[in-house]
Amino acid sequence: MAMTTNDLKNGMTLEIDGELLTVLEFQHVKPGKGGAFVRTTLRNLRSGSVVDRRFNAGERVERAFIEKREQQFLYREGSDYVVMDNETFEQFTVSPESMGDAANYIAEGSAITILKFGEEIVGTDLPASVELAITETEPGVQGDRVSGARKPATLESGHVVQVPLFVEPGDRIKVDTRTGDYITRA
């Protein structure tokens, strides 16, 4: 669907020169001299790279429609992830490249949102935080309560995060999916 750069909003996905770009930021600029323009910061959905691009005001761009589908992660098969569509119960594999950072924060049976452009999987959408169990960490020693001290802990997804000394194996914790930081015990 064609639209103009005057209609841009954060989060929109555009198709420019065969690339899928999501608008992270945009700013309409009207200098004292010359024509108005739109300054944007765009993220490439396929590669993850971030670019700054300038458009003339009113320039036509093509909007890409990204379909979001609720899926359930079932298990890993080699390096791929097997997921099931919650509506059709169809199972399919997703490559690690398509999963991106989401692979660090999903456990078997957890729900994820798959982003599709046509039939191509272009990414995943996670909530701001997830609850995961600790599978492995050093035990906390009584009296070892230094404020702000951290130790590494392995999550059930296999990802390693830094947690406070009082967290034990088997505890469920909340992790921020945007930064990968420990938030609290669940």
Residue pairs with C-beta under 8 A, 6 or more apart in sequence:
1 62
1 63
1 65
2 60
2 61
2 62
2 63
3 60
3 61
3 62
3 63
4 58
4 59
4 60
4 61
5 38
5 40
5 55
5 56
5 57
5 58
5 59
5 60
5 61
6 28
6 38
6 57
6 58
8 23
8 26
8 38
8 40
8 61
9 23
9 26
10 23
10 24
10 25
10 26
11 22
11 23
12 22
12 23
12 63
13 20
13 21
13 22
13 23
13 45
13 63
13 64
13 65
13 66
13 117
14 20
14 21
14 22
14 23
14 42
14 61
14 62
14 63
14 64
15 21
15 62
15 63
15 64
16 61
16 62
19 44
19 46
20 44
20 45
20 46
20 64
20 66
20 117
20 122
21 42
21 43
21 44
21 45
21 51
22 42
22 43
22 45
23 40
23 41
23 42
24 40
24 41
24 42
24 43
24 50
25 40
25 41
26 38
26 39
26 40
26 41
27 38
27 39
27 40
28 36
28 37
28 38
28 57
29 36
29 37
29 38
29 39
30 36
35 56
35 57
36 56
36 57
37 54
37 55
37 56
37 57
38 54
38 55
38 56
38 57
38 59
39 52
39 54
40 52
40 53
40 54
40 55
41 50
41 51
41 52
42 50
42 51
42 52
42 53
43 49
43 50
44 50
44 51
45 66
45 115
45 117
45 122
45 123
46 122
48 100
55 61
64 117
65 117
66 115
66 116
66 117
66 122
67 115
67 116
67 117
68 113
68 114
68 115
68 116
68 125
69 85
69 86
69 87
69 113
69 114
69 116
70 86
70 87
70 111
70 112
70 113
71 83
71 84
71 85
71 86
71 111
71 112
71 113
71 114
72 83
72 84
72 86
72 109
72 110
72 111
72 112
73 81
73 82
73 83
73 106
73 107
73 108
73 109
73 110
73 111
73 112
74 82
74 83
74 84
74 91
74 108
74 109
75 82
75 108
76 82
77 93
79 95
79 96
80 93
80 94
80 95
80 96
81 93
81 94
81 95
81 96
81 99
81 103
81 106
82 91
82 92
82 93
82 94
83 91
83 92
83 93
83 94
83 112
83 114
84 90
84 91
85 91
85 92
86 111
94 114
94 121
95 121
96 103
98 121
98 122
98 123
98 124
99 106
99 124
100 123
100 124
101 177
101 180
102 112
102 124
102 126
102 177
103 157
104 155
104 157
104 158
104 159
104 180
105 126
105 130
105 132
105 155
105 157
105 159
105 175
105 177
106 112
106 126
106 130
106 157
107 132
107 133
107 155
107 156
107 157
110 130
112 124
112 125
112 126
113 124
113 125
113 126
114 121
114 124
114 125
115 121
115 122
115 123
115 124
115 125
116 122
126 177
127 177
128 176
128 177
128 178
129 174
129 175
129 176
129 177
129 183
130 174
130 175
130 177
131 172
131 173
131 174
131 175
131 186
132 155
132 156
132 157
132 172
132 173
132 175
133 155
133 156
133 170
133 171
133 172
133 173
134 153
134 154
134 155
134 156
134 163
134 167
134 168
134 169
134 170
134 171
134 172
134 173
135 154
135 155
135 156
135 169
136 153
136 154
136 169
137 151
137 152
137 153
137 154
137 163
137 167
137 168
137 169
138 151
138 152
139 168
139 169
140 165
140 166
140 167
140 168
141 165
144 165
145 165
145 166
146 165
149 164
149 165
150 162
150 163
150 164
150 165
151 162
151 163
151 164
151 165
151 167
152 160
152 161
152 162
152 163
153 160
153 161
153 162
153 163
153 167
153 173
154 160
155 161
155 173
155 175
159 180
161 173
161 175
161 180
161 181
161 182
162 181
162 182
163 173
163 182
164 182
167 173
167 182
167 185
171 185
171 186
172 185
172 186
173 182
173 183
173 184
173 185
173 186
174 182
174 183
174 184
174 185
174 186
175 181
175 182
175 183
176 182
176 183
